[in-house]
Amino acid sequence: MAPQRILIADDSAVSRLLVSKALGDEQRELVTVENGDEAIAALTTADAPRLAVLDWEMPGLTGPEICARVRELALPVSPYLILLTSRSHTSDTVAGLMAGADDYLTKPFHEVELQARVRVGERVLELQRRLAARVSELEEALAKVDRLEGLLPICSYCKKVRDDGNYWHQVEAYVTAHSGAQFSHGVCPECYKIHLEPYLDDPSP
């Protein structure tokens, strides 16, 4: 499996170093930037990191502004965004989450807590990946299901159906070949009365 790419956006070189040290792992590829404009550019590339740790106050776009921009883009794969900031007031937490952040952590942070929150994000991303793969499988399966649509030529006498190659087939054979339906044969009341009942009432051997 390819390493998980994580974006670290902070205008403080010390903070970038501390976060990188906490998250450094052979299973991860860290991408660091020092302003909001670089962060939004990194998050909107074809191979964008799936997880980002964003500072609040940076040159260019702020952390919450980045979150809002990313959510507005409605990307096919939504990244997991963590705001890491010295703002600790409840109103700031609410504002950050309302802007589109998935999680919020205050500075100075505990290394083990940041690691734990990032692992939560990685689990969420893995669940999203599996769900997307399952949806793709289901869509592919549905695309292979034949559906009977439009005008279907049928003989007025024998009730055979004509296919696109101008061949005639029994109705049950045609429908079975062009859909998931299967037939079980029975006798309707009218046919029973016309075709079977006379034989049942006939006393002759």
Backbone bond lengths (Angstrom), bond angles and torsions (degrees), N, CA, C in turn:
res aa  C-N    CA-C-N  psi(-1)  N-CA   C-N-CA  omega(-1)  CA-C   N-CA-C  phi
1 M - - - 1.450 - - 1.525 109.51 -
2 A 1.340 116.86 138.30 1.457 121.34 -179.36 1.520 109.89 -67.10
3 P 1.333 117.06 148.02 1.467 120.47 178.77 1.527 111.40 -59.77
4 Q 1.331 115.45 144.80 1.460 120.75 176.43 1.525 109.06 -72.03
5 R 1.337 117.56 124.55 1.452 120.95 179.31 1.524 109.34 -88.76
6 I 1.329 116.56 128.12 1.460 122.28 -178.77 1.518 109.12 -124.13
7 L 1.327 115.75 129.33 1.456 121.40 177.27 1.526 109.67 -92.63
8 I 1.323 116.19 132.27 1.464 122.24 174.64 1.525 106.93 -117.98
9 A 1.334 116.40 115.30 1.462 120.95 -177.12 1.528 109.30 -118.65
10 D 1.326 116.85 114.50 1.472 121.73 -179.18 1.524 107.56 -160.91
11 D 1.334 116.48 136.78 1.461 118.72 -179.86 1.526 112.34 -80.78
12 S 1.337 116.82 -7.74 1.465 120.95 177.93 1.522 109.79 -94.02
13 A 1.332 116.54 121.57 1.468 120.45 178.83 1.523 110.60 -62.50
14 V 1.345 117.17 -35.15 1.468 121.06 179.60 1.525 110.11 -64.81
15 S 1.325 116.13 -45.90 1.473 119.69 179.47 1.519 111.39 -62.81
16 R 1.320 116.93 -42.77 1.470 119.76 178.32 1.516 110.62 -59.84
17 L 1.335 115.96 -39.83 1.461 120.37 -179.70 1.519 111.21 -66.77
18 L 1.352 116.84 -43.01 1.468 120.56 -179.15 1.529 111.55 -65.12
19 V 1.327 116.22 -42.93 1.464 119.95 179.71 1.530 110.20 -67.43
20 S 1.310 116.76 -41.87 1.463 120.62 178.55 1.522 110.86 -62.01
21 K 1.324 116.43 -40.02 1.463 120.78 178.84 1.526 110.80 -64.72
22 A 1.339 116.37 -39.68 1.461 120.53 -179.15 1.523 112.31 -69.27
23 L 1.328 116.17 -34.12 1.472 120.03 -173.90 1.517 114.13 -102.99
24 G 1.343 116.67 -4.76 1.454 119.24 179.87 1.516 111.95 -58.76
25 D 1.325 115.76 127.83 1.465 121.10 -175.13 1.520 107.87 -162.59
26 E 1.334 116.99 147.96 1.468 119.22 -179.94 1.528 111.76 -67.09
27 Q 1.343 116.44 -16.64 1.459 120.45 179.11 1.524 111.98 -90.23
28 R 1.329 116.87 2.95 1.464 120.55 -176.62 1.526 111.04 -129.25
29 E 1.327 114.59 148.46 1.462 121.55 172.99 1.523 107.26 -118.10
30 L 1.331 117.13 114.39 1.456 121.47 -175.69 1.523 110.77 -91.27
31 V 1.325 115.44 133.62 1.466 122.57 176.44 1.522 106.66 -118.71
32 T 1.328 118.77 120.53 1.459 121.42 -177.34 1.527 111.59 -113.08
33 V 1.338 115.42 138.65 1.469 122.37 174.99 1.515 107.71 -136.36
34 E 1.340 116.15 162.71 1.464 118.78 -173.48 1.519 114.08 -119.36
35 N 1.339 117.88 10.02 1.465 118.97 173.96 1.527 110.42 -153.39
36 G 1.328 114.77 165.56 1.454 120.04 -174.95 1.509 115.00 -66.55
37 D 1.340 116.34 -33.56 1.465 119.11 179.87 1.528 111.43 -66.49
38 E 1.329 116.39 -39.88 1.468 120.14 176.86 1.524 110.15 -67.00
39 A 1.321 116.03 -34.19 1.466 120.19 -178.97 1.527 111.15 -65.90
40 I 1.345 117.46 -47.84 1.463 119.61 -178.91 1.519 110.61 -66.72
41 A 1.338 117.14 -32.85 1.464 120.07 177.28 1.524 110.34 -65.21
42 A 1.338 116.35 -41.99 1.461 120.40 -179.39 1.523 111.56 -66.65
43 L 1.343 116.87 -33.61 1.462 120.94 -176.47 1.523 113.31 -81.37
44 T 1.312 117.67 -7.02 1.471 120.06 -178.19 1.530 112.84 -118.03
45 T 1.331 117.36 15.90 1.461 120.92 174.91 1.527 109.46 -85.80
46 A 1.315 115.95 168.51 1.464 120.56 -178.15 1.525 111.92 -61.80
47 D 1.338 116.98 -36.61 1.466 120.83 -179.13 1.529 110.45 -107.86
48 A 1.328 116.67 40.43 1.468 122.43 -175.66 1.530 111.59 -59.82
49 P 1.340 116.73 145.06 1.471 120.62 174.00 1.527 109.67 -58.18
50 R 1.318 117.20 141.49 1.458 121.71 -179.69 1.524 111.99 -84.15
51 L 1.327 116.84 -13.20 1.460 120.51 -178.49 1.525 108.70 -137.16
52 A 1.332 116.88 140.80 1.463 120.43 -178.00 1.520 110.83 -138.98
53 V 1.338 115.59 140.01 1.464 122.80 172.78 1.521 105.73 -111.17
54 L 1.339 116.50 114.18 1.458 121.68 -170.39 1.524 112.10 -116.16
55 D 1.321 116.38 132.10 1.457 121.28 170.70 1.537 108.44 -73.38
56 W 1.324 116.81 156.52 1.467 119.97 178.93 1.519 110.90 -78.51
57 E 1.337 115.94 -58.84 1.460 121.14 -176.33 1.524 110.24 -93.92
58 M 1.335 115.63 114.24 1.461 121.84 177.39 1.516 109.09 -144.01
59 P 1.324 118.64 157.68 1.468 119.87 170.93 1.520 109.43 -59.81
60 G 1.313 116.82 145.08 1.459 119.43 -176.94 1.516 109.65 81.01
61 L 1.304 117.30 -138.31 1.461 121.74 -179.72 1.530 111.03 -70.57
62 T 1.322 116.08 143.25 1.463 120.43 174.41 1.525 109.36 -82.62
63 G 1.326 116.21 168.41 1.455 120.16 178.48 1.517 113.35 -55.55
64 P 1.361 118.77 -51.11 1.467 119.65 178.44 1.530 112.73 -61.48
65 E 1.336 117.58 -35.45 1.463 120.00 178.02 1.527 111.04 -65.43
66 I 1.319 116.31 -37.22 1.470 120.20 176.49 1.524 109.80 -63.28
67 C 1.343 116.02 -45.43 1.470 120.38 179.42 1.527 110.55 -58.21
68 A 1.333 115.86 -46.38 1.465 119.84 -179.11 1.529 111.41 -63.20
69 R 1.325 117.24 -42.57 1.466 121.22 179.73 1.535 110.87 -61.72
70 V 1.312 116.03 -44.35 1.463 120.60 -178.54 1.526 110.37 -63.14
71 R 1.331 117.56 -43.14 1.466 120.30 -179.63 1.521 111.61 -67.59
72 E 1.332 117.14 -34.60 1.469 120.23 178.89 1.526 112.01 -66.36
73 L 1.328 116.27 -28.54 1.460 120.14 -178.26 1.519 112.93 -71.40
74 A 1.329 116.65 -19.98 1.472 121.24 -178.78 1.521 110.75 49.96
75 L 1.324 115.80 56.03 1.464 121.46 -178.27 1.526 110.74 -65.17
76 P 1.336 118.18 149.49 1.472 120.99 179.17 1.524 111.83 -56.34
77 V 1.322 115.97 -38.57 1.463 121.09 177.36 1.518 107.30 -118.02
78 S 1.310 116.37 112.09 1.460 120.60 -175.59 1.527 110.61 -82.57
79 P 1.332 118.19 124.51 1.464 120.18 -179.61 1.529 112.02 -74.12
80 Y 1.309 115.33 157.17 1.469 121.72 176.81 1.526 107.08 -94.01
81 L 1.341 116.25 119.64 1.462 121.60 -171.81 1.524 111.34 -112.44
82 I 1.330 115.83 125.62 1.463 121.96 178.07 1.528 108.79 -115.71
83 L 1.322 117.36 123.73 1.457 121.28 174.26 1.526 108.73 -88.14
84 L 1.320 116.36 127.98 1.466 122.55 178.54 1.527 106.84 -121.76
85 T 1.348 117.40 110.48 1.452 120.31 -170.18 1.520 111.91 -150.01
86 S 1.323 115.33 160.21 1.463 120.68 176.25 1.520 111.54 -79.81
87 R 1.327 118.05 -9.67 1.465 121.36 178.17 1.529 109.27 -72.62
88 S 1.316 116.29 118.89 1.460 120.14 -173.79 1.526 113.71 -118.25
89 H 1.332 117.03 2.75 1.459 119.42 -179.54 1.529 109.94 -73.57
90 T 1.331 115.56 146.94 1.464 120.43 -179.14 1.527 111.72 -56.90
91 S 1.319 116.65 -39.36 1.470 119.69 -179.05 1.527 111.29 -63.11
92 D 1.349 116.48 -33.02 1.467 119.89 177.78 1.523 110.53 -69.34
93 T 1.323 115.23 -41.85 1.469 119.45 178.03 1.527 110.62 -59.34
94 V 1.330 115.11 -47.12 1.468 119.82 179.73 1.524 110.58 -61.93
95 A 1.339 116.90 -43.69 1.466 120.67 -179.25 1.524 111.07 -62.48
96 G 1.327 116.69 -41.14 1.461 120.27 179.32 1.510 112.55 -64.41
97 L 1.334 115.91 -44.38 1.468 119.95 -179.85 1.525 111.25 -68.69
98 M 1.327 116.41 -38.16 1.465 119.81 178.47 1.522 111.27 -66.71
99 A 1.327 116.73 -28.22 1.467 120.29 179.02 1.525 111.64 -71.69
100 G 1.328 116.56 -18.40 1.465 119.39 178.45 1.506 115.32 128.08
101 A 1.339 117.77 2.30 1.468 119.49 177.28 1.527 109.95 -69.95
102 D 1.329 116.17 146.70 1.464 120.95 176.92 1.524 111.37 -89.11
103 D 1.326 116.69 -24.18 1.455 120.67 -178.44 1.528 108.89 -152.53
104 Y 1.332 115.34 165.05 1.471 120.79 -173.92 1.522 107.73 -144.90
105 L 1.317 116.48 128.58 1.465 121.30 -178.88 1.526 108.47 -137.87
106 T 1.337 116.17 137.62 1.466 119.74 -176.53 1.524 112.14 -98.72
107 K 1.347 113.96 152.08 1.465 122.04 174.89 1.534 108.58 -92.37
108 P 1.325 118.56 150.07 1.476 125.93 -7.95 1.527 109.74 -70.81
109 F 1.316 116.03 138.39 1.459 120.48 -175.35 1.525 110.94 -97.19
110 H 1.335 114.06 156.59 1.462 120.28 172.97 1.533 107.39 -89.76
111 E 1.308 116.32 129.78 1.462 120.88 -175.53 1.515 112.35 -54.93
112 V 1.344 116.59 -42.85 1.470 119.36 -177.18 1.527 111.35 -68.12
113 E 1.340 116.69 -31.98 1.463 119.10 178.76 1.521 110.56 -69.67
114 L 1.324 116.85 -43.13 1.466 119.78 177.41 1.523 110.33 -61.31
115 Q 1.313 116.69 -43.44 1.466 120.72 178.67 1.531 110.56 -60.23
116 A 1.333 116.61 -42.42 1.461 120.48 -179.28 1.526 111.32 -65.69
117 R 1.331 116.91 -41.73 1.466 119.99 -179.25 1.534 111.20 -68.45
118 V 1.306 116.83 -35.68 1.464 120.42 176.83 1.531 109.88 -67.08
119 R 1.328 117.36 -38.87 1.471 119.59 177.53 1.520 111.18 -64.01
120 V 1.338 116.53 -36.65 1.467 119.58 174.57 1.530 109.79 -59.94
121 G 1.326 115.95 -45.86 1.459 120.09 178.31 1.519 112.20 -60.21
122 E 1.318 116.66 -40.51 1.468 120.38 179.47 1.525 111.04 -65.53
123 R 1.335 116.98 -36.76 1.466 119.36 177.13 1.529 110.63 -66.17
124 V 1.328 116.88 -41.29 1.458 120.60 178.53 1.536 110.17 -61.85
125 L 1.327 116.45 -43.72 1.460 120.42 179.65 1.523 111.73 -63.78
126 E 1.324 117.00 -37.67 1.458 120.12 178.56 1.525 110.72 -66.61
127 L 1.331 116.95 -39.71 1.467 120.54 176.34 1.526 110.55 -63.36
128 Q 1.342 116.80 -40.41 1.461 120.41 177.26 1.533 110.51 -62.94
129 R 1.327 116.27 -40.89 1.464 120.44 -179.91 1.523 110.78 -62.31
130 R 1.335 115.87 -44.97 1.458 119.70 -179.60 1.520 111.21 -65.61
131 L 1.337 115.95 -40.38 1.460 119.62 179.26 1.517 110.56 -64.08
132 A 1.338 116.78 -43.35 1.462 120.51 179.74 1.527 110.82 -62.70
133 A 1.329 116.50 -39.17 1.463 120.45 178.76 1.523 110.58 -65.24
134 R 1.337 116.05 -40.24 1.460 120.19 179.85 1.523 111.07 -66.56
135 V 1.338 116.35 -42.17 1.462 120.53 177.97 1.524 110.24 -61.84
136 S 1.334 116.82 -40.81 1.462 121.00 178.65 1.524 110.65 -62.43
137 E 1.334 116.75 -41.25 1.471 120.84 178.55 1.527 110.70 -62.97
138 L 1.332 116.24 -42.33 1.461 120.08 -179.33 1.528 111.26 -67.04
139 E 1.336 116.14 -40.18 1.467 119.40 178.25 1.518 110.84 -64.14
140 E 1.328 116.18 -39.03 1.468 120.02 178.92 1.522 110.45 -65.83
141 A 1.341 115.84 -39.74 1.467 119.84 179.06 1.526 110.70 -66.15
142 L 1.334 116.51 -41.32 1.461 119.92 179.89 1.525 111.16 -65.83
143 A 1.331 115.70 -34.10 1.465 119.43 179.96 1.526 111.62 -65.21
144 K 1.324 116.82 -23.52 1.460 121.02 -178.55 1.527 112.56 -88.53
145 V 1.324 116.39 -8.26 1.465 119.89 -179.28 1.524 108.92 -79.51
146 D 1.313 116.04 121.58 1.462 120.52 178.66 1.521 109.51 -76.85
147 R 1.317 116.13 142.00 1.451 120.70 177.66 1.528 109.44 -124.54
148 L 1.326 116.11 142.64 1.452 121.18 177.24 1.515 107.98 -88.60
149 E 1.334 116.68 116.66 1.449 121.44 -178.79 1.523 109.80 -138.55
150 G 1.322 115.69 159.67 1.458 120.88 174.08 1.523 113.34 79.66
151 L 1.327 115.21 -159.50 1.466 122.56 -175.99 1.532 109.87 -82.94
152 L 1.328 116.95 128.54 1.456 122.47 -177.93 1.530 108.89 -116.00
153 P 1.362 119.06 106.73 1.470 120.96 -178.62 1.533 110.80 -66.96
154 I 1.324 117.00 128.51 1.470 121.36 -179.78 1.534 108.67 -136.52
155 C 1.323 115.95 138.34 1.463 121.34 -179.27 1.538 110.26 -68.98
156 S 1.330 116.16 133.13 1.462 120.64 -177.97 1.525 112.39 -69.20
157 Y 1.354 116.99 -19.83 1.457 119.86 -175.71 1.530 112.14 -101.28
158 C 1.340 115.82 -59.26 1.470 118.43 -174.87 1.526 112.94 -92.75
159 K 1.342 117.22 -9.32 1.464 123.60 177.91 1.528 113.33 68.02
160 K 1.320 118.01 21.35 1.457 119.24 173.07 1.530 109.55 -75.19
161 V 1.330 115.23 154.10 1.463 121.29 -177.26 1.518 109.27 -109.28
162 R 1.353 116.91 138.23 1.458 121.72 179.93 1.531 109.75 -94.21
163 D 1.350 116.37 130.95 1.461 119.59 178.75 1.526 110.66 -91.47
164 D 1.328 116.54 -176.37 1.466 121.17 -177.37 1.522 112.94 -66.38
165 G 1.335 116.38 -21.35 1.461 120.07 179.14 1.515 113.22 -91.10
166 N 1.349 115.83 10.00 1.462 122.67 178.60 1.526 112.56 69.79
167 Y 1.338 116.55 25.34 1.462 121.68 174.25 1.520 108.80 -101.21
168 W 1.312 114.74 148.19 1.475 120.00 -177.63 1.521 110.30 -104.97
169 H 1.328 115.81 137.25 1.468 121.89 -177.16 1.522 110.65 -133.55
170 Q 1.322 115.50 154.39 1.455 119.58 170.09 1.526 109.02 -60.14
171 V 1.317 116.64 144.73 1.462 121.04 -176.40 1.527 111.63 -54.08
172 E 1.344 116.55 -47.32 1.472 119.17 -176.56 1.526 112.12 -64.27
173 A 1.345 116.67 -34.79 1.463 120.19 179.42 1.526 110.33 -68.55
174 Y 1.336 115.33 -41.60 1.469 119.44 -178.69 1.520 111.19 -66.44
175 V 1.327 116.65 -47.74 1.464 120.56 -177.91 1.524 110.92 -64.51
176 T 1.319 117.49 -40.68 1.463 120.54 178.89 1.522 111.14 -62.10
177 A 1.338 116.60 -39.24 1.460 120.90 -178.50 1.519 112.60 -72.36
178 H 1.339 117.81 -24.04 1.462 120.89 -174.94 1.519 113.99 -112.71
179 S 1.312 117.47 12.38 1.465 120.30 177.28 1.521 108.67 -158.56
180 G 1.299 115.59 -179.30 1.464 119.92 178.35 1.524 112.33 -89.72
181 A 1.339 117.41 5.25 1.461 120.68 -176.41 1.525 111.49 -76.19
182 Q 1.325 116.06 145.48 1.462 123.02 173.65 1.523 108.22 -126.10
183 F 1.313 115.91 150.71 1.465 120.25 -174.75 1.526 111.68 -105.95
184 S 1.327 115.15 142.51 1.469 121.53 167.32 1.528 105.37 -123.90
185 H 1.312 116.62 128.10 1.462 120.17 -172.23 1.523 112.05 -88.06
186 G 1.325 114.26 142.07 1.457 122.00 176.46 1.519 108.20 -146.22
187 V 1.335 116.67 -169.59 1.464 122.12 179.74 1.521 108.09 -130.01
188 C 1.339 115.91 125.02 1.468 119.67 179.27 1.533 109.00 -75.48
189 P 1.327 118.71 161.21 1.473 121.38 -177.58 1.523 113.96 -56.82
190 E 1.343 118.09 -40.61 1.463 120.43 -178.52 1.530 111.31 -65.22
191 C 1.343 116.02 -44.73 1.465 119.03 179.65 1.527 110.53 -68.23
192 Y 1.309 116.90 -35.35 1.463 119.86 177.30 1.528 109.35 -59.08
193 K 1.354 115.76 -44.91 1.465 120.13 -177.15 1.532 111.31 -67.16
194 I 1.346 116.06 -38.00 1.460 120.09 -176.34 1.525 112.30 -80.42
195 H 1.326 116.59 -44.40 1.461 119.87 -169.32 1.532 114.41 -100.66
196 L 1.295 119.90 -29.36 1.463 121.08 -174.41 1.525 113.82 -106.34
197 E 1.315 116.51 -40.57 1.456 119.63 -174.41 1.530 113.48 -59.38
198 P 1.372 117.64 -39.33 1.475 117.14 178.51 1.519 112.69 -59.52
199 Y 1.290 118.69 -35.46 1.458 121.19 179.43 1.518 111.03 -71.97
200 L 1.325 116.50 -34.79 1.456 119.61 179.32 1.525 111.35 -69.72
201 D 1.369 116.07 -31.48 1.463 119.89 -179.25 1.515 112.67 -84.70
202 D 1.352 116.97 -13.24 1.473 120.78 -176.57 1.523 109.16 -76.52
203 P 1.342 118.28 116.79 1.482 121.31 -177.35 1.519 113.25 -75.40
204 S 1.333 117.19 -13.77 1.468 118.90 -177.25 1.521 110.34 -67.45
205 P 1.334 118.65 148.51 1.468 122.09 -179.53 1.512 110.67 -69.66
